[in-house]
Amino acid sequence: MLTQPGSNAPPKDMPGEPAVLALHEVTKTFPGVKALSEVSLSLYPGKVTALIGENGAGKSTVVKILTGIYQPNGGNILVDGKPTPFPVPQAAANNGVTAIHQETVLFDELSVAENIFLGHAPHNALGLIDLKTMTEKARALLESIGANIDPDHKLKDLGIANKHLVAIARALSIDARVVIMDEPTAALSHKEIEELYDLVESLKAQGKAILFISHKFDEIFRIADNYTVFRDGQLIGDGAIADVSEADLVKMMVGRDVSQIFPERTPNVGDAVLSVQGYAHPTEFDDISFTLRKGEILGFYGLVGAGRSEFMQSLFGITRPSAGAVEIDGTPVEIKSPADAVNNGIVYVPEDRGKQGAVLDLPIFQNITLPSLGRISNNGFLRLAEEFKLAREYAERLDLRAASLDTHVGNLSGGNQQKVVIAKWLATHPKVIILDEPTKGVDIGSKAAVHDFMAELAAQGLAIVMVSSEIPEVLGMSDRVIVMREGRIVAELADHELEPETLVRHAAGI
Amino acid sequence: MLKRLITSREALLIGAIVLLLVLISTRFPGFVRPANLANVFNDTSPLILLAIGQMIVILTKCIDLSVAANLALTGMVVSMVNVAAPGLPMAVILAVAIGLGALLGMFNGILVWKLQIPPIVVTLGTMTIFRGTIFLLSDGKWVNSHEMSPAFKALPRTDFLSLPVLSWMAIIAVILFTIVMTRTTLGRAFYAAGGNPHAATYAGINVGKTQFWAFTISGALAGLTGYLWVSRFAVAYVDIAGGFELDVVAACVIGGVSIMGGIGTVAGALLGALFLGIIKNALPVVDISPFWQLAISGGAIIIAVALNAQANREKGRIILKRAEHAT
């Protein structure tokens, strides 16, 4: 049942009708990264196929290829068994492929009916949009999927669940044969999820082929007929869901050897540096408490949307918590702004360094010293010689490769930009450093360098919080792991308890 | 240091200005005599002062359309103060002009910072409010030359080291703000807040407050220019410097200030203002019709924007590559 990567012909043992849409040995590469490697995937009319994989397994890339946003570098898209390229998104739509995204891509300011029929609205004799027919058709479509929505309402007045229903109605209005649902339940309540399941059943009954992307095993077993598991851009296994157990799927998702590629370290854990008690936020997270010690690397694992980054931003003073207390070295501190956090020795290296990390139009040295300006100035006047010295010291410490410290950060490679951001924070002499997805989008060589450097910092006594969605990284780097799910801590695992299956079980709630 | 002050874009602009002067001198050699060039500089000084303030505002991803109205209101107020109390020392008049201008700028800044209203809307609103206030204060009447005290009118024209005080004000502002922008934490905050507001926030910079200070500086310079303007032309009325805010924004854009924020220098604003100033002064003397003057100014703006867009597009391509990389 487990197919080996590389030998993945399209599954032959699938029962019933031929695939309406399939990928055949599709490869997609980005500069320096192979996102998909000869993967195959088949969708059958009236069947729900679950696409399962860790973050970064290549699920999103598949969705983008199936909807014509990305072009594969090798392999074919097969529509009814015939190779059919999707050079533009419109081509995918013309072949009856439609996707309902995690965040709905609809127009808030337009009416429900306009959203459903945008681009293919019915016209009257004068060539103008026939509003009445459009509204009636929209009403009929919405009723057919059991949605009680007024087609004249503006989309922005609807809740997220009803927006999904509008997206589904839109999919039906263009006579979709294949519906791709990318984590459709991520933002829904329990009741809304039940309604979505009913809808998926009715789409199945209408003979639509459904690709269902989800992290949640309970819903996969509830509604999927077939499964396909990806790992690191490769097809690991596929088949009928009735033939597998949860444990089998988890094993396929994460099973790999992770021990060699991470630096060997003997944790030398000292006194508590940071203690967080009962941090809460009205909508994002609740009751977050933990202690972090000197020289320790504490991993935060969870699925995307588990509230990890939101909590970290609150701890760093970007957003205000509704409750909670922080102690640094046993002294209570109040963090009302990022400046307070930096002054108390907490720094945050955000996930998206382009957006949140570096000022691309400023030179390297000005980026490195940006949070430390208070220390290198007198009454607001910068001591430029000292600024250069500080920047050079940390650029050298991180082995930053650039022609000169005057180079604008926008001209550096991804790995070097990451180094600038880390150098910037180290230059503030922090006690606690929060690294949010430290190696996301970084090439393999730089990844190892970042990991080595983290180990070195921990050895020097810095306390590190590492938010990561990559299981190997969490397992390979952390001394201890906190698992978050739906805004709460659900498990705290010591080094010897760390198993990939355990992490996934806690994170997915199974 | 010199290399950092004059980046390639500024060198390009200096080249363009030299070329322009050469072209003009072929038709009217007298234009490039030092004395005439000093006159052109003096004439462009108000534009330079305002362009420096505007450059800082644009740097923080904002825009200040109220500068010309601020100038007119402050000019009217100091004229009326002068009429009411002719004996007041000029230092007080200058302090009132700068202080009132700064206050009007702070009003813009507060609305942008605390109420988070888009700057273009805020300053479009205050532009109208300021003009309306002048009308209310003056009843639509002019303050004329004979009502102003001799000292009030004389200051901008007073020669010091063979340049008028008006020119010296621009020179001092260029030097002062070059120092502010390159050597102070506030200057660095302007660049960071506009270049990447997220990163600036994470680095502990209060972006809204930084924008507030940018508007305050722009307002203070507009206030100072308000006094210089009414005293130089010896008249104050509702519509002085009407539409001048567009020249100010144009000077910034020509000077390489990115309308997206984060890129710009005092030297750029100075050169952009000089470029426009030379065109405005030279075209009449070389006998080109007013229509062509406007067309040439407009053409210069579009070329400058096109050059900026070109530079930005290249940057976009790199970002996209990285975004794909991260997938």
Contacts between the chains, C-beta under 8 A, distances in Angstrom:
chain1	res1	chain2	res2	distance
A	30	B	324	4.6
A	30	B	325	5.5
A	30	B	327	6.4
A	31	B	321	6.1
A	31	B	324	7.3
A	31	B	325	6.0
A	32	B	325	6.5
A	33	B	325	6.2
A	33	B	327	7.9
A	35	B	327	6.1
A	60	B	327	6.5
A	61	B	327	6.1
A	316	B	202	7.5
A	318	B	201	6.6
A	318	B	202	7.4
A	337	B	204	7.0
A	337	B	206	7.3
A	338	B	201	6.0
A	338	B	202	5.7
A	338	B	203	7.1
A	338	B	204	4.6
A	339	B	204	3.5
A	339	B	205	7.9
A	339	B	206	7.7
A	341	B	204	7.7
A	342	B	203	7.7
A	342	B	204	4.9
A	343	B	204	7.9
A	348	B	202	6.2
A	350	B	198	7.6
A	350	B	202	6.1
A	354	B	319	6.1
A	354	B	322	6.3
A	354	B	323	7.6
A	355	B	196	7.5
A	355	B	198	5.3
A	355	B	199	7.9
A	356	B	196	7.8
A	356	B	198	4.1
A	356	B	199	5.8
A	356	B	202	5.8
A	357	B	199	5.7
A	357	B	202	7.4
A	358	B	196	6.9
A	358	B	199	5.8
A	359	B	191	7.1
A	359	B	192	5.2
A	359	B	195	4.0
A	359	B	196	4.3
A	359	B	199	5.2
A	359	B	200	7.0
A	359	B	262	6.9
A	360	B	195	6.9
A	360	B	196	6.7
A	360	B	315	7.2
A	361	B	191	7.3
A	361	B	195	4.4
A	361	B	196	7.9
A	361	B	258	7.9
A	361	B	262	4.5
A	361	B	263	5.3
A	362	B	191	5.9
A	362	B	192	6.7
A	362	B	195	5.8
A	362	B	262	7.8
A	366	B	188	6.5
A	366	B	191	7.5
A	370	B	188	7.1
A	370	B	192	5.8
A	370	B	199	7.6
A	370	B	200	7.6
A	370	B	203	4.3
A	370	B	205	7.6
A	371	B	202	7.8
A	371	B	203	4.1
A	371	B	204	5.5
A	373	B	185	4.5
A	373	B	188	6.1
A	374	B	185	7.2
A	377	B	184	7.4
A	377	B	185	5.1
A	380	B	184	4.9
A	380	B	185	5.2
A	380	B	186	6.0
A	381	B	183	5.9
A	381	B	184	5.6
A	381	B	185	7.9
A	382	B	183	5.3
A	382	B	184	6.2
A	382	B	185	6.4
A	382	B	188	7.1
A	384	B	183	6.9
A	406	B	4	7.1
A	410	B	315	5.8
A	410	B	318	6.7
A	411	B	318	7.8
A	414	B	322	5.5
A	414	B	325	6.2
A	424	B	203	7.4
A	440	B	326	6.2
A	441	B	322	6.8
A	441	B	325	5.3
A	441	B	326	3.1
A	443	B	325	8.0
